[in-house]
Amino acid sequence: MSTADNKTKKEYVVEFIKSFDANEQAMEPYKEHRKDLRKNYVENGYLSREEVRFAVKAYRMLKSDDDYDTFSEIYEKLYKSIGKGGA
């Protein structure tokens, strides 16, 4: 095995895969919680699947600083959906 300063590409790939796997495993409970949260809102009738999908899109757009026009389109779709069947 080579020293830390002279690692081969293969060693870096193996190290990366191990770290990536550890990260993925650590995130798994949160992924399940997110899935359960969506399911809970739909099953309880709080939001439809489409409304949840639009809300998630809006959230991701806000997090990624997408342009206002695209966000506005998603917001309008969500608003119309809520306005038709929501409070």
LINURJO-V581839 format. One record per residue. NEAR is the number of other ideal C-beta (glycine too) atoms within 10 Angstrom. Layout:
near
NEAR
NEAR
This chain:
near
6
9
6
6
5
8
14
10
7
9
13
10
11
12
11
10
10
10
10
10
10
10
9
10
9
9
11
9
9
9
10
10
10
12
10
11
11
16
12
11
16
15
9
8
8
11
20
16
11
12
18
17
16
21
18
13
18
17
11
11
18
11
8
7
8
14
8
10
7
11
15
12
12
20
16
11
16
20
12
10
17
15
9
8
10
12
4
